[in-house]
Amino acid sequence: MSADKERYDMQAEFCKAMAHPVRLEIIDRLKSGDATVGILAAAIGVTQANLSQHLAVLRMRGVVRAMRNGNEVLYSLANRKIVEACGLVREILAEEAGRAQAIIVP
């Protein structure tokens, strides 16, 4: 496999990991600082088991990292640029929504 193809495959797998609303909310919540599964689950409104599954996907793709702190595991963003990337996507979506609105409303 060529280096380009390998990079495209890696990027696609990374994007798949980000392609879920709960995972995007996890990233948004972690931009403020580290958090435990319990804190994140309560804030997002999902069970701890469900949140743990989403965190496992994000960990496998290098989006978040886990650090043991006594009996708890703290999760944090692996790279702050992830927040910037999510922000850029939201900006693009807002621009597209504005264009669509301009077409509908003369």
N, C-alpha and C positions, 0 to 999 in steps of 0.2 A: 504494500500500500504506500502511495506517495505521501510525503510530509503534508502536502496540502489536504489530501483526503483525510488523513489522520486528524488534522486540526479541525476540519469540518465535522467529523464524527464527534470529536471531543466537545465542540461548541454545541452541537445538536443535543448531546446527552446533558450538558449543563443547562440548556434551555428547557429540556424536558423536566428537569428537577425543579425549575422555577415555575412551571406551568400549572400551578394550582393555587387558588385563592388563599387557602390556609397557609401555604408556604410563603406566599408574598406577604401575608400579615405577620408571620413569624419574623421575616426579615425586617419589616417596618418596625416591629416592636423592639427588636434587638439593636436597632440603630441608636437607641437611647442608652444601651448598656446591657451587661450580662443579665441573664434570667434563668430561673429553674423551670423545669417542666410544669410544675404546679402553678407557678406565677403566669407562665405563658398560656397554659390551658384555661385558667380562670379568665384571663384578659380576652382571649379569643373566643371563648365559649364552646370549647370542644373537650372531650374527655382526655385524661392524661394518656391513656393508651393510644388514642387516635393521634394526639400531638406527638407522641414518641415515634410513631410510624413516619410522620412527616419529617421530624428531625433526623431520623435515620437516613432518609433519602437525601436531605440537604447535607448531612455529614459525608455520605458516600461521594458526593459530587464536589466536596470541598467548599461548600457555601458557609457552613457553620462549623465550629469546633466545640468540643466538650472538655471541660476541666473539672476534675473532682475537687470538691471543697467540703471535707469532712464527710457527712452522710449524703450530701447533695451533689448534684452535677450541675454546673453552670454552663450555659450555652452562650456563645458569642459569635459575632460575624468573623469569618476567616479573613475577609478583606473588605475594607470600607468602600472600595470602588463598587461593590455590589449595590450599595445604596444609591450611588450616582447612576448606575445603569438602570435601576428600577425607576428613578426619577426621570431619566431621559425617555423611557418608554411611556410613562404617564404624560409627559409633555407632548409627545407625538400623538397619543390618543386624544388629548385635549384639543390639539390643533385639528385633527381629523374630525372630531365632533363639531368643532366650530365651523369647518368647511361644510359639513353635512347640513348643519342648521342654516347656513347661509343659502344653500341650494333650496331648502324647503320653504324658508320664509323670504319672500322677495323684498 
